[in-house]
Amino acid sequence: MPLQAERDIVMCRQMVRKLTQQVKFSLVDQTKMITAASELSRNTVVYGGGGEMRWELVQQGIKTGLRLAFEDKGPGIPDVELALTDGWTSGSGMGVGLSGSRRLVNDFELRTVVGEGTCVTVTRWK
Amino acid sequence: MERIPILRMGRVLLVTIQVDLQDQVALALQDDLSSQIEKTGANGVLIDISALEIVDSFVGRMLASISGIANVLDATTVVVGMQPAVAITLVELGLSLDGVRTALNVERGMAMLAADDRSQID
């Protein structure tokens, strides 16, 4: 789904809610995944200049999970270490978006190339 | 753009957030509340978030800044009704909502504000 404007962040949360219910996440797990999606989609819209979210229901052995990828073609992140530090912000936020959403999921992968864009992939297992 | 209604009950402003908040709506609420505190001379603000399914850093920041602005305008803010799953997520996300007073439900929040009001008069 496209993430271009602020209203898309709301749409994204609603979509992720549906997906987490499909995978039958507990209420706490649903809340964590939706909150992570909210932070990451806002990053895509505000800092990445827009992009998209892709999703995938994943299976590993007997585990099922939900994987979300947030991709933009924005400026990229010059210093990934710094961007993942609590309290650091390049904008007007609180600086917990990236670092905080990493704590809300099980797997977190960040690929970024300065001048080309950023892709954050997160997975939460049931 | 939709706006969140602000109700007045005596010297308390009451806000119940019932919708999935768009960032701009959250910012508008912050502005509306500040001007309503000034206009009505309210000394308490009660924000009921029991219908909110998530509180992310944006909404968290809005709650903290409403509370800060109200404080400077001599009003106390109490946030009530946070769902347990929301509280767990918020703490894990790294937001502690420092300086924001909370209560379990509207009734306790109102009691908290009433107690404040009394001690101010005494």
gemmi code that builds the backbone of each chain (N, CA, C; Angstrom):
import gemmi

chains = {
    "A": [
        ("MET", (0.840, -1.195, 0.000), (0.000, 0.000, 0.000), (0.883, 1.256, 0.000)),
        ("PRO", (0.379, 2.320, -0.645), (1.185, 3.542, -0.725), (1.204, 4.301, 0.604)),
        ("LEU", (2.336, 4.922, 0.891), (2.448, 5.795, 2.058), (2.927, 7.147, 1.548)),
        ("GLN", (1.976, 8.012, 1.237), (2.338, 9.308, 0.660), (1.976, 10.469, 1.572)),
        ("ALA", (0.811, 10.353, 2.223), (0.333, 11.478, 3.025), (0.036, 11.005, 4.440)),
        ("GLU", (-0.259, 11.983, 5.298), (-0.503, 11.668, 6.697), (-1.665, 10.698, 6.893)),
        ("ARG", (-2.689, 10.823, 6.040), (-3.832, 9.931, 6.242), (-3.453, 8.478, 5.952)),
        ("ASP", (-2.406, 8.278, 5.166), (-1.963, 6.918, 4.871), (-1.411, 6.224, 6.118)),
        ("ILE", (-0.920, 7.022, 7.091), (-0.407, 6.439, 8.337), (-1.566, 5.773, 9.084)),
        ("VAL", (-2.732, 6.445, 9.073), (-3.918, 5.882, 9.713), (-4.366, 4.617, 8.982)),
        ("MET", (-4.352, 4.689, 7.635), (-4.744, 3.519, 6.823), (-3.813, 2.342, 7.110)),
        ("CYS", (-2.520, 2.656, 7.232), (-1.511, 1.640, 7.492), (-1.779, 0.943, 8.828)),
        ("ARG", (-2.086, 1.729, 9.856), (-2.397, 1.137, 11.169), (-3.588, 0.198, 11.059)),
        ("GLN", (-4.632, 0.654, 10.309), (-5.835, -0.176, 10.202), (-5.549, -1.466, 9.451)),
        ("MET", (-4.705, -1.355, 8.407), (-4.336, -2.542, 7.636), (-3.544, -3.528, 8.508)),
        ("VAL", (-2.597, -3.009, 9.277), (-1.772, -3.877, 10.118), (-2.628, -4.508, 11.228)),
        ("ARG", (-3.608, -3.762, 11.715), (-4.520, -4.350, 12.707), (-5.202, -5.579, 12.121)),
        ("LYS", (-5.733, -5.434, 10.888), (-6.417, -6.553, 10.237), (-5.473, -7.747, 10.084)),
        ("LEU", (-4.241, -7.455, 9.656), (-3.278, -8.531, 9.419), (-2.927, -9.257, 10.721)),
        ("THR", (-2.706, -8.482, 11.791), (-2.323, -9.123, 13.059), (-3.482, -9.970, 13.604)),
        ("GLN", (-4.708, -9.546, 13.292), (-5.858, -10.339, 13.731), (-5.954, -11.623, 12.927)),
        ("GLN", (-5.593, -11.505, 11.631), (-5.582, -12.690, 10.767), (-4.611, -13.744, 11.300)),
        ("VAL", (-3.441, -13.297, 11.763), (-2.426, -14.216, 12.276), (-2.756, -14.627, 13.721)),
        ("LYS", (-3.817, -14.016, 14.268), (-4.271, -14.307, 15.637), (-3.226, -13.939, 16.696)),
        ("PHE", (-2.626, -12.781, 16.548), (-1.730, -12.244, 17.572), (-2.554, -11.949, 18.835)),
        ("SER", (-1.901, -12.036, 19.993), (-2.557, -11.608, 21.236), (-2.742, -10.083, 21.178)),
        ("LEU", (-3.572, -9.561, 22.076), (-3.863, -8.127, 22.035), (-2.588, -7.293, 22.229)),
        ("VAL", (-1.723, -7.737, 23.148), (-0.485, -6.988, 23.386), (0.405, -7.026, 22.136)),
        ("ASP", (0.520, -8.202, 21.511), (1.336, -8.320, 20.298), (0.760, -7.482, 19.145)),
        ("GLN", (-0.564, -7.487, 19.041), (-1.218, -6.638, 18.024), (-0.836, -5.179, 18.245)),
        ("THR", (-0.972, -4.754, 19.501), (-0.720, -3.353, 19.834), (0.725, -2.974, 19.522)),
        ("LYS", (1.671, -3.885, 19.847), (3.081, -3.599, 19.589), (3.350, -3.473, 18.090)),
        ("MET", (2.789, -4.412, 17.319), (3.043, -4.396, 15.876), (2.421, -3.161, 15.227)),
        ("ILE", (1.209, -2.806, 15.652), (0.542, -1.630, 15.065), (1.312, -0.355, 15.433)),
        ("THR", (1.799, -0.305, 16.666), (2.552, 0.880, 17.088), (3.857, 0.999, 16.290)),
        ("ALA", (4.537, -0.136, 16.102), (5.765, -0.117, 15.293), (5.446, 0.357, 13.873)),
        ("ALA", (4.345, -0.156, 13.303), (3.954, 0.228, 11.946), (3.652, 1.722, 11.874)),
        ("SER", (3.050, 2.240, 12.933), (2.715, 3.656, 12.969), (3.991, 4.506, 12.947)),
        ("GLU", (4.971, 4.119, 13.763), (6.250, 4.858, 13.798), (6.962, 4.782, 12.447)),
        ("LEU", (7.039, 3.571, 11.894), (7.818, 3.392, 10.664), (7.137, 4.023, 9.459)),
        ("SER", (5.789, 3.963, 9.423), (5.110, 4.581, 8.285), (5.237, 6.105, 8.362)),
        ("ARG", (5.261, 6.631, 9.581), (5.446, 8.077, 9.716), (6.839, 8.472, 9.231)),
        ("ASN", (7.833, 7.662, 9.570), (9.181, 7.920, 9.059), (9.200, 7.952, 7.531)),
        ("THR", (8.514, 6.962, 6.921), (8.466, 6.889, 5.461), (7.847, 8.153, 4.872)),
        ("VAL", (6.733, 8.587, 5.480), (6.026, 9.759, 4.947), (6.808, 11.058, 5.219)),
        ("VAL", (7.249, 11.223, 6.476), (7.826, 12.509, 6.877), (9.291, 12.649, 6.439)),
        ("TYR", (10.092, 11.608, 6.701), (11.529, 11.724, 6.417), (11.900, 11.156, 5.056)),
        ("GLY", (11.144, 10.131, 4.605), (11.483, 9.497, 3.334), (10.807, 10.164, 2.145)),
        ("GLY", (9.934, 11.129, 2.434), (9.228, 11.808, 1.348), (8.211, 10.912, 0.655)),
        ("GLY", (7.724, 9.904, 1.360), (6.729, 9.000, 0.792), (7.348, 7.721, 0.274)),
        ("GLY", (6.537, 6.692, 0.219), (7.022, 5.392, -0.249), (5.898, 4.389, -0.177)),
        ("GLU", (6.219, 3.162, 0.246), (5.157, 2.164, 0.330), (5.433, 1.155, 1.435)),
        ("MET", (4.360, 0.458, 1.826), (4.509, -0.647, 2.756), (4.079, -1.935, 2.052)),
        ("ARG", (4.903, -2.967, 2.228), (4.524, -4.298, 1.736), (4.384, -5.212, 2.947)),
        ("TRP", (3.536, -6.236, 2.820), (3.407, -7.155, 3.954), (3.424, -8.598, 3.455)),
        ("GLU", (3.689, -9.478, 4.394), (3.823, -10.884, 4.060), (3.543, -11.696, 5.331)),
        ("LEU", (2.699, -12.715, 5.198), (2.519, -13.631, 6.320), (3.603, -14.684, 6.170)),
        ("VAL", (4.403, -14.888, 7.230), (5.553, -15.782, 7.095), (5.428, -16.988, 8.019)),
        ("GLN", (6.080, -18.047, 7.598), (6.022, -19.307, 8.325), (7.447, -19.796, 8.490)),
        ("GLN", (7.816, -20.210, 9.726), (9.150, -20.770, 9.933), (8.970, -21.944, 10.887)),
        ("GLY", (9.046, -23.163, 10.351), (8.748, -24.336, 11.167), (7.299, -24.255, 11.601)),
        ("ILE", (7.095, -24.294, 12.918), (5.718, -24.208, 13.402), (5.338, -22.773, 13.763)),
        ("LYS", (6.305, -21.858, 13.573), (6.030, -20.460, 13.916), (5.349, -19.733, 12.759)),
        ("THR", (4.372, -18.893, 13.070), (3.831, -18.003, 12.046), (4.094, -16.574, 12.500)),
        ("GLY", (4.186, -15.710, 11.526), (4.454, -14.328, 11.885), (4.017, -13.381, 10.783)),
        ("LEU", (4.231, -12.115, 11.060), (3.879, -11.070, 10.097), (5.125, -10.236, 9.822)),
        ("ARG", (5.410, -10.056, 8.537), (6.570, -9.247, 8.150), (6.084, -8.015, 7.395)),
        ("LEU", (6.618, -6.864, 7.772), (6.249, -5.611, 7.108), (7.512, -4.940, 6.591)),
        ("ALA", (7.434, -4.398, 5.387), (8.577, -3.666, 4.843), (8.137, -2.253, 4.476)),
        ("PHE", (8.896, -1.283, 4.963), (8.601, 0.135, 4.686), (9.722, 0.678, 3.823)),
        ("GLU", (9.382, 1.057, 2.609), (10.432, 1.459, 1.687), (10.182, 2.857, 1.131)),
        ("ASP", (11.248, 3.654, 1.095), (11.132, 4.974, 0.472), (12.335, 5.240, -0.414)),
        ("LYS", (12.181, 6.240, -1.255), (13.298, 6.640, -2.107), (13.789, 8.013, -1.668)),
        ("GLY", (13.871, 8.186, -0.382), (14.239, 9.475, 0.203), (15.740, 9.656, 0.299)),
        ("PRO", (16.173, 10.533, 1.199), (17.595, 10.893, 1.287), (18.475, 9.808, 1.899)),
        ("GLY", (17.867, 8.776, 2.497), (18.681, 7.765, 3.164), (19.152, 8.245, 4.523)),
        ("ILE", (19.780, 7.346, 5.274), (20.253, 7.695, 6.621), (21.774, 7.627, 6.629)),
        ("PRO", (22.456, 8.772, 6.809), (23.928, 8.783, 6.747), (24.566, 7.964, 7.876)),
        ("ASP", (24.041, 8.076, 9.097), (24.652, 7.391, 10.231), (23.609, 6.507, 10.910)),
        ("VAL", (23.617, 5.215, 10.531), (22.587, 4.297, 11.013), (22.684, 4.099, 12.529)),
        ("GLU", (23.910, 3.943, 13.018), (24.136, 3.786, 14.473), (23.440, 4.903, 15.246)),
        ("LEU", (23.695, 6.119, 14.784), (23.154, 7.297, 15.446), (21.626, 7.307, 15.362)),
        ("ALA", (21.113, 6.954, 14.180), (19.664, 6.983, 13.970), (18.957, 5.974, 14.864)),
        ("LEU", (19.687, 4.931, 15.275), (19.072, 3.905, 16.118), (19.283, 4.181, 17.608)),
        ("THR", (19.852, 5.345, 17.907), (20.072, 5.706, 19.312), (18.819, 6.349, 19.876)),
        ("ASP", (18.447, 5.918, 21.083), (17.290, 6.521, 21.746), (17.509, 8.015, 21.923)),
        ("GLY", (16.495, 8.789, 21.593), (16.561, 10.208, 21.865), (17.173, 11.043, 20.760)),
        ("TRP", (17.771, 10.360, 19.757), (18.345, 11.135, 18.664), (17.270, 11.387, 17.620)),
        ("THR", (17.171, 12.623, 17.163), (16.193, 12.913, 16.116), (16.756, 13.914, 15.116)),
        ("SER", (16.390, 13.701, 13.844), (16.820, 14.652, 12.824), (15.720, 15.672, 12.598)),
        ("GLY", (14.523, 15.367, 13.110), (13.397, 16.277, 12.892), (12.901, 16.830, 14.205)),
        ("SER", (11.587, 16.886, 14.334), (11.026, 17.487, 15.537), (10.430, 16.428, 16.449)),
        ("GLY", (10.712, 15.159, 16.169), (10.105, 14.086, 16.962), (10.817, 13.882, 18.280)),
        ("MET", (10.490, 12.772, 18.922), (11.087, 12.487, 20.223), (12.298, 11.586, 20.093)),
        ("GLY", (12.543, 11.088, 18.900), (13.706, 10.250, 18.705), (13.535, 8.832, 19.208)),
        ("VAL", (12.293, 8.342, 19.256), (12.109, 6.954, 19.658), (11.550, 6.096, 18.521)),
        ("GLY", (11.263, 6.750, 17.378), (10.622, 6.045, 16.264), (11.345, 4.788, 15.847)),
        ("LEU", (12.589, 4.923, 15.433), (13.357, 3.774, 14.941), (13.792, 2.858, 16.079)),
        ("SER", (14.430, 3.448, 17.083), (14.955, 2.632, 18.177), (13.824, 1.953, 18.942)),
        ("GLY", (12.722, 2.680, 19.137), (11.591, 2.128, 19.869), (10.902, 1.025, 19.094)),
        ("SER", (10.708, 1.226, 17.793), (9.989, 0.189, 17.049), (10.846, -1.070, 16.925)),
        ("ARG", (12.171, -0.916, 16.999), (13.019, -2.100, 16.999), (12.739, -2.977, 18.228)),
        ("ARG", (12.446, -2.324, 19.367), (12.152, -3.089, 20.577), (10.778, -3.751, 20.532)),
        ("LEU", (9.903, -3.261, 19.639), (8.539, -3.786, 19.607), (8.386, -5.000, 18.699)),
        ("VAL", (9.451, -5.351, 17.966), (9.360, -6.474, 17.032), (10.448, -7.499, 17.358)),
        ("ASN", (10.389, -8.660, 16.713), (11.396, -9.697, 16.967), (12.596, -9.550, 16.044)),
        ("ASP", (12.336, -9.297, 14.759), (13.436, -9.106, 13.811), (13.341, -7.724, 13.200)),
        ("PHE", (14.491, -7.103, 13.050), (14.529, -5.723, 12.542), (15.698, -5.602, 11.587)),
        ("GLU", (15.411, -5.189, 10.372), (16.493, -5.044, 9.400), (16.375, -3.678, 8.736)),
        ("LEU", (17.509, -2.965, 8.678), (17.470, -1.636, 8.085), (18.494, -1.574, 6.958)),
        ("ARG", (18.023, -1.297, 5.759), (18.945, -1.101, 4.641), (18.774, 0.326, 4.167)),
        ("THR", (19.887, 1.020, 4.011), (19.765, 2.404, 3.573), (20.978, 2.805, 2.745)),
        ("VAL", (20.727, 3.562, 1.702), (21.814, 4.096, 0.886), (21.575, 5.599, 0.773)),
        ("VAL", (22.575, 6.375, 1.165), (22.425, 7.826, 1.134), (22.132, 8.274, -0.303)),
        ("GLY", (21.076, 9.049, -0.458), (20.694, 9.551, -1.778), (19.788, 8.608, -2.557)),
        ("GLU", (19.624, 7.372, -2.050), (18.783, 6.425, -2.792), (17.526, 6.005, -2.050)),
        ("GLY", (17.638, 5.876, -0.744), (16.439, 5.522, 0.003), (16.699, 4.582, 1.152)),
        ("THR", (15.609, 4.238, 1.841), (15.694, 3.420, 3.043), (14.615, 2.346, 2.997)),
        ("CYS", (14.981, 1.153, 3.468), (13.972, 0.106, 3.598), (14.124, -0.526, 4.980)),
        ("VAL", (13.062, -0.475, 5.768), (13.070, -1.095, 7.094), (12.124, -2.290, 7.055)),
        ("THR", (12.647, -3.465, 7.393), (11.821, -4.669, 7.404), (11.720, -5.172, 8.840)),
        ("VAL", (10.503, -5.385, 9.308), (10.312, -5.873, 10.674), (9.437, -7.127, 10.656)),
        ("THR", (9.737, -8.036, 11.564), (8.938, -9.258, 11.677), (8.589, -9.481, 13.132)),
        ("ARG", (7.371, -9.862, 13.360), (6.989, -10.272, 14.709), (6.364, -11.657, 14.615)),
        ("TRP", (6.848, -12.568, 15.455), (6.344, -13.945, 15.460), (5.260, -14.078, 16.495)),
        ("LYS", (4.345, -14.991, 16.201), (3.225, -15.192, 17.126), (3.717, -15.957, 18.344)),
    ],
    "B": [
        ("MET", (-11.109, 19.213, 7.918), (-10.487, 18.317, 8.900), (-11.396, 18.163, 10.127)),
        ("GLU", (-11.498, 16.928, 10.619), (-12.305, 16.720, 11.825), (-11.597, 17.306, 13.044)),
        ("ARG", (-12.381, 17.587, 14.059), (-11.821, 18.107, 15.310), (-12.391, 17.314, 16.469)),
        ("ILE", (-11.598, 17.194, 17.521), (-12.061, 16.482, 18.713), (-12.832, 17.462, 19.592)),
        ("PRO", (-14.084, 17.145, 19.943), (-14.873, 18.074, 20.763), (-14.323, 18.203, 22.194)),
        ("ILE", (-14.431, 19.416, 22.716), (-14.009, 19.678, 24.098), (-15.246, 20.070, 24.905)),
        ("LEU", (-15.556, 19.311, 25.954), (-16.729, 19.617, 26.776), (-16.283, 20.332, 28.047)),
        ("ARG", (-17.178, 21.178, 28.571), (-16.845, 21.871, 29.804), (-17.755, 21.384, 30.923)),
        ("MET", (-17.151, 20.994, 32.048), (-17.933, 20.557, 33.215), (-17.406, 21.337, 34.391)),
        ("GLY", (-18.106, 22.398, 34.765), (-17.604, 23.239, 35.839), (-16.274, 23.850, 35.435)),
        ("ARG", (-15.248, 23.608, 36.239), (-13.944, 24.191, 35.908), (-13.022, 23.186, 35.221)),
        ("VAL", (-13.638, 22.103, 34.732), (-12.830, 21.070, 34.071), (-13.207, 20.965, 32.589)),
        ("LEU", (-12.200, 20.844, 31.749), (-12.441, 20.576, 30.329), (-12.281, 19.074, 30.107)),
        ("LEU", (-13.256, 18.497, 29.421), (-13.286, 17.057, 29.245), (-13.142, 16.709, 27.757)),
        ("VAL", (-12.170, 15.857, 27.473), (-11.938, 15.456, 26.084), (-11.954, 13.932, 26.013)),
        ("THR", (-12.766, 13.399, 25.120), (-12.776, 11.959, 24.918), (-12.338, 11.680, 23.492)),
        ("ILE", (-11.216, 10.995, 23.364), (-10.706, 10.725, 22.020), (-11.281, 9.390, 21.549)),
        ("GLN", (-12.116, 9.461, 20.520), (-12.847, 8.261, 20.074), (-12.379, 7.750, 18.724)),
        ("VAL", (-11.530, 8.543, 18.042), (-11.158, 8.156, 16.682), (-9.662, 7.865, 16.607)),
        ("ASP", (-9.303, 7.128, 15.577), (-7.892, 6.892, 15.284), (-7.320, 8.240, 14.829)),
        ("LEU", (-6.434, 8.803, 15.637), (-5.997, 10.184, 15.444), (-5.035, 10.368, 14.276)),
        ("GLN", (-5.401, 11.282, 13.381), (-4.428, 11.713, 12.377), (-3.536, 12.770, 13.025)),
        ("ASP", (-2.287, 12.843, 12.611), (-1.345, 13.750, 13.268), (-1.871, 15.187, 13.364)),
        ("GLN", (-2.463, 15.670, 12.262), (-2.956, 17.052, 12.246), (-4.092, 17.261, 13.235)),
        ("VAL", (-4.925, 16.230, 13.419), (-6.050, 16.325, 14.357), (-5.510, 16.415, 15.781)),
        ("ALA", (-4.444, 15.665, 16.052), (-3.820, 15.712, 17.375), (-3.244, 17.096, 17.646)),
        ("LEU", (-2.606, 17.670, 16.641), (-2.036, 19.020, 16.802), (-3.122, 20.061, 17.010)),
        ("ALA", (-4.253, 19.899, 16.268), (-5.363, 20.848, 16.398), (-5.946, 20.771, 17.804)),
        ("LEU", (-6.014, 19.565, 18.360), (-6.551, 19.407, 19.712), (-5.690, 20.157, 20.725)),
        ("GLN", (-4.390, 20.083, 20.521), (-3.454, 20.780, 21.391), (-3.737, 22.291, 21.385)),
        ("ASP", (-3.906, 22.841, 20.186), (-4.196, 24.278, 20.052), (-5.554, 24.632, 20.661)),
        ("ASP", (-6.577, 23.811, 20.331), (-7.931, 24.083, 20.817), (-7.974, 24.074, 22.343)),
        ("LEU", (-7.288, 23.084, 22.928), (-7.305, 22.989, 24.384), (-6.640, 24.198, 25.033)),
        ("SER", (-5.505, 24.609, 24.473), (-4.813, 25.769, 25.045), (-5.722, 26.991, 25.029)),
        ("SER", (-6.413, 27.223, 23.896), (-7.229, 28.435, 23.839), (-8.470, 28.289, 24.715)),
        ("GLN", (-8.992, 27.071, 24.845), (-10.159, 26.867, 25.718), (-9.807, 27.074, 27.193)),
        ("ILE", (-8.614, 26.666, 27.592), (-8.195, 26.871, 28.990), (-8.178, 28.361, 29.290)),
        ("GLU", (-7.631, 29.106, 28.336), (-7.525, 30.546, 28.523), (-8.917, 31.177, 28.552)),
        ("LYS", (-9.781, 30.759, 27.615), (-11.098, 31.363, 27.474), (-12.008, 31.061, 28.674)),
        ("THR", (-11.948, 29.824, 29.174), (-12.903, 29.413, 30.210), (-12.328, 29.525, 31.616)),
        ("GLY", (-11.047, 29.740, 31.734), (-10.432, 29.779, 33.063), (-10.439, 28.419, 33.743)),
        ("ALA", (-10.513, 27.377, 32.961), (-10.540, 26.028, 33.537), (-9.245, 25.762, 34.303)),
        ("ASN", (-9.358, 25.004, 35.386), (-8.128, 24.655, 36.088), (-7.836, 23.162, 36.045)),
        ("GLY", (-8.644, 22.447, 35.250), (-8.391, 21.019, 35.084), (-8.701, 20.584, 33.663)),
        ("VAL", (-7.916, 19.626, 33.164), (-8.177, 19.048, 31.845), (-8.156, 17.533, 32.013)),
        ("LEU", (-9.234, 16.879, 31.572), (-9.293, 15.430, 31.677), (-9.351, 14.841, 30.266)),
        ("ILE", (-8.380, 14.016, 29.934), (-8.349, 13.425, 28.593), (-8.575, 11.924, 28.714)),
        ("ASP", (-9.680, 11.473, 28.139), (-10.025, 10.054, 28.203), (-9.534, 9.360, 26.932)),
        ("ILE", (-8.574, 8.456, 27.095), (-8.034, 7.765, 25.909), (-8.402, 6.271, 25.912)),
        ("SER", (-9.492, 5.934, 26.638), (-9.847, 4.508, 26.745), (-10.213, 3.888, 25.393)),
        ("ALA", (-10.617, 4.726, 24.430), (-10.973, 4.167, 23.126), (-9.766, 4.062, 22.184)),
        ("LEU", (-8.625, 4.573, 22.624), (-7.450, 4.546, 21.749), (-6.785, 3.173, 21.779)),
        ("GLU", (-6.598, 2.587, 20.599), (-6.003, 1.249, 20.542), (-4.489, 1.289, 20.521)),
        ("ILE", (-3.925, 2.402, 20.121), (-2.484, 2.571, 20.256), (-2.158, 4.015, 20.619)),
        ("VAL", (-1.046, 4.203, 21.294), (-0.483, 5.538, 21.498), (0.946, 5.458, 20.980)),
        ("ASP", (1.215, 6.136, 19.882), (2.578, 6.101, 19.354), (3.328, 7.342, 19.829)),
        ("SER", (4.544, 7.544, 19.344), (5.347, 8.644, 19.888), (4.714, 9.998, 19.584)),
        ("PHE", (3.984, 10.089, 18.475), (3.378, 11.368, 18.125), (2.273, 11.747, 19.122)),
        ("VAL", (1.392, 10.798, 19.383), (0.303, 11.057, 20.329), (0.866, 11.209, 21.744)),
        ("GLY", (1.901, 10.422, 22.059), (2.556, 10.540, 23.359), (3.109, 11.935, 23.564)),
        ("ARG", (3.738, 12.442, 22.515), (4.307, 13.786, 22.598), (3.206, 14.832, 22.755)),
        ("MET", (2.073, 14.609, 22.043), (0.959, 15.543, 22.160), (0.435, 15.574, 23.599)),
        ("LEU", (0.293, 14.387, 24.222), (-0.213, 14.338, 25.598), (0.744, 15.060, 26.552)),
        ("ALA", (2.040, 14.841, 26.334), (3.032, 15.489, 27.195), (3.006, 16.997, 26.999)),
        ("SER", (2.840, 17.448, 25.742), (2.910, 18.894, 25.555), (1.618, 19.582, 25.978)),
        ("ILE", (0.460, 18.915, 25.833), (-0.785, 19.494, 26.367), (-0.638, 19.683, 27.868)),
        ("SER", (-0.086, 18.650, 28.500), (0.064, 18.699, 29.940), (1.004, 19.836, 30.359)),
        ("GLY", (2.071, 20.019, 29.588), (3.012, 21.100, 29.863), (2.402, 22.477, 29.654)),
        ("ILE", (1.686, 22.636, 28.529), (1.058, 23.933, 28.226), (0.017, 24.260, 29.291)),
        ("ALA", (-0.819, 23.258, 29.642), (-1.868, 23.474, 30.641), (-1.243, 23.907, 31.967)),
        ("ASN", (-0.140, 23.268, 32.300), (0.541, 23.575, 33.552), (0.962, 25.048, 33.604)),
        ("VAL", (1.506, 25.527, 32.497), (1.923, 26.930, 32.440), (0.711, 27.853, 32.537)),
        ("LEU", (-0.440, 27.365, 32.036), (-1.671, 28.149, 32.107), (-2.437, 27.872, 33.413)),
        ("ASP", (-1.760, 27.297, 34.386), (-2.328, 27.041, 35.703), (-3.494, 26.051, 35.680)),
        ("ALA", (-3.381, 25.021, 34.859), (-4.397, 23.966, 34.862), (-3.693, 22.607, 34.960)),
        ("THR", (-4.344, 21.671, 35.630), (-3.777, 20.331, 35.793), (-4.384, 19.389, 34.750)),
        ("THR", (-3.551, 18.566, 34.124), (-4.053, 17.608, 33.144), (-3.970, 16.198, 33.710)),
        ("VAL", (-5.044, 15.443, 33.529), (-5.011, 14.033, 33.908), (-5.437, 13.209, 32.686)),
        ("VAL", (-4.618, 12.235, 32.329), (-4.941, 11.336, 31.219), (-5.516, 10.060, 31.824)),
        ("VAL", (-6.709, 9.683, 31.398), (-7.340, 8.509, 32.021), (-7.687, 7.418, 31.005)),
        ("GLY", (-7.782, 6.188, 31.517), (-8.342, 5.082, 30.749), (-7.397, 4.388, 29.794)),
        ("MET", (-6.083, 4.535, 29.991), (-5.179, 3.873, 29.060), (-5.317, 2.350, 29.162)),
        ("GLN", (-5.473, 1.692, 28.021), (-5.588, 0.236, 28.024), (-4.242, -0.386, 28.405)),
        ("PRO", (-4.280, -1.513, 29.137), (-3.034, -2.151, 29.580), (-2.076, -2.465, 28.426)),
        ("ALA", (-2.605, -2.956, 27.304), (-1.726, -3.284, 26.172), (-1.036, -2.028, 25.641)),
        ("VAL", (-1.755, -0.916, 25.701), (-1.184, 0.359, 25.254), (-0.062, 0.791, 26.197)),
        ("ALA", (-0.297, 0.608, 27.501), (0.708, 0.995, 28.497), (1.976, 0.163, 28.324)),
        ("ILE", (1.821, -1.139, 28.130), (2.970, -2.037, 27.948), (3.781, -1.600, 26.730)),
        ("THR", (3.078, -1.336, 25.629), (3.736, -0.948, 24.382), (4.462, 0.384, 24.516)),
        ("LEU", (3.808, 1.308, 25.198), (4.351, 2.656, 25.355), (5.685, 2.622, 26.094)),
        ("VAL", (5.733, 1.827, 27.158), (6.951, 1.731, 27.955), (8.063, 1.057, 27.148)),
        ("GLU", (7.694, 0.017, 26.392), (8.693, -0.672, 25.584), (9.210, 0.225, 24.455)),
        ("LEU", (8.321, 1.050, 23.945), (8.707, 1.997, 22.897), (9.711, 3.010, 23.442)),
        ("GLY", (9.658, 3.253, 24.738), (10.624, 4.175, 25.347), (10.018, 5.490, 25.784)),
        ("LEU", (8.684, 5.540, 25.805), (8.024, 6.766, 26.254), (7.534, 6.566, 27.674)),
        ("SER", (7.935, 7.441, 28.577), (7.469, 7.275, 29.950), (6.411, 8.311, 30.301)),
        ("LEU", (6.107, 9.213, 29.363), (5.136, 10.291, 29.604), (5.456, 11.043, 30.896)),
        ("ASP", (6.702, 11.437, 31.028), (7.132, 12.188, 32.206), (6.299, 13.448, 32.372)),
        ("GLY", (5.869, 13.687, 33.575), (5.132, 14.912, 33.846), (3.654, 14.829, 33.508)),
        ("VAL", (3.212, 13.699, 32.943), (1.790, 13.555, 32.648), (1.145, 12.768, 33.778)),
        ("ARG", (0.122, 13.349, 34.393), (-0.565, 12.621, 35.461), (-1.589, 11.695, 34.846)),
        ("THR", (-1.736, 10.521, 35.408), (-2.685, 9.556, 34.857), (-3.585, 9.024, 35.965)),
        ("ALA", (-4.741, 8.526, 35.557), (-5.645, 7.854, 36.491), (-6.282, 6.697, 35.738)),
        ("LEU", (-6.758, 5.715, 36.504), (-7.271, 4.501, 35.886), (-8.521, 4.765, 35.048)),
        ("ASN", (-9.435, 5.603, 35.574), (-10.672, 5.862, 34.836), (-11.141, 7.302, 35.073)),
        ("VAL", (-12.233, 7.656, 34.394), (-12.729, 9.038, 34.447), (-13.065, 9.428, 35.877)),
        ("GLU", (-13.718, 8.512, 36.597), (-14.150, 8.813, 37.955), (-12.954, 9.204, 38.834)),
        ("ARG", (-11.904, 8.391, 38.782), (-10.726, 8.682, 39.609), (-10.018, 9.951, 39.138)),
        ("GLY", (-10.034, 10.169, 37.824), (-9.406, 11.369, 37.277), (-10.117, 12.618, 37.765)),
        ("MET", (-11.468, 12.564, 37.769), (-12.255, 13.707, 38.241), (-11.990, 13.948, 39.726)),
        ("ALA", (-11.891, 12.854, 40.492), (-11.631, 12.981, 41.928), (-10.276, 13.650, 42.159)),
        ("MET", (-9.304, 13.289, 41.345), (-7.962, 13.857, 41.441), (-8.016, 15.373, 41.201)),
        ("LEU", (-8.750, 15.773, 40.143), (-8.849, 17.200, 39.807), (-9.625, 17.954, 40.883)),
        ("ALA", (-10.679, 17.323, 41.427), (-11.485, 17.970, 42.472), (-10.628, 18.199, 43.713)),
        ("ALA", (-9.794, 17.226, 44.050), (-8.932, 17.348, 45.221), (-7.943, 18.504, 45.027)),
        ("ASP", (-7.439, 18.624, 43.812), (-6.524, 19.723, 43.481), (-7.206, 21.070, 43.669)),
        ("ASP", (-8.442, 21.131, 43.168), (-9.228, 22.360, 43.201), (-9.430, 22.804, 44.651)),
        ("ARG", (-9.801, 21.829, 45.510), (-10.032, 22.128, 46.927), (-8.776, 22.664, 47.596)),
        ("SER", (-7.649, 22.004, 47.327), (-6.430, 22.423, 48.015), (-5.988, 23.808, 47.539)),
        ("GLN", (-6.377, 24.171, 46.309), (-6.038, 25.514, 45.825), (-6.828, 26.585, 46.574)),
        ("ILE", (-8.133, 26.253, 46.848), (-9.002, 27.214, 47.523), (-8.572, 27.377, 48.983)),
        ("ASP", (-8.223, 26.237, 49.613), (-7.782, 26.290, 51.014), (-6.505, 27.059, 51.085)),
    ],
}
model = gemmi.Model(1)
for chain_id, residues in chains.items():
    chain = gemmi.Chain(chain_id)
    for i, (resn, *xyz) in enumerate(residues, 1):
        res = gemmi.Residue()
        res.name, res.seqid = resn, gemmi.SeqId(i, " ")
        for name, pos in zip(("N", "CA", "C"), xyz):
            atom = gemmi.Atom()
            atom.name, atom.element = name, gemmi.Element(name[0])
            atom.pos, atom.b_iso = gemmi.Position(*pos), 0.0
            res.add_atom(atom)
        chain.add_residue(res)
    model.add_chain(chain)
structure = gemmi.Structure()
structure.add_model(model)
structure.setup_entities()
